[in-house]
Amino acid sequence: MTRNMNELHRIVASLKGSGLSVEMMDDGALVQDGESRVALYAEADEQGGVLVRLHLDLDLYVEEDAIAEVLMGMNLMNQGLDYGTLMLDPVEDEDDEEKVAFAVLGRSVLWLPDLDGVELNRLREHLRRFETEVTETVERTLQGSGGLKA
């Protein structure tokens, strides 16, 4: 088993032990808290410690013709985020290869110097704040002025 998988298994065991619902994927894990599912990936940092990457799929999709407007809105929303950022990820349309669309994702990276109890608690808190902050920001924007159109 590679070092990355050992670290991932330790993180997953800790998150499960704290009461979160976690399931392993091929190269990561899915953490479910309520209706949100955050993908979690762990890898050894070359200079020591562990990099934990978090991806939150917001089930929002943007067509190519709305990109300029959406990017301006995302830039404004990102200015208020402390625990993550919003990004666009290209999505292929199986039915129409000419059509370009993008998924709106929340992403975050956290460096842990080791996987002791203090650092795993810090990861749990970061995970909670990241999911809450990104979800609430997007929901508030969609319910408010309509700044992000999908």
Beta strands, then each sheet from edge to edge (+ up, - down):
strand 1: 21-24
strand 2: 29-33
strand 3: 36-44
strand 4: 50-63
strand 5: 85-92
strand 6: 100-112
sheet 1: 1+ 2- 3+ 4- 6+ 5-
end
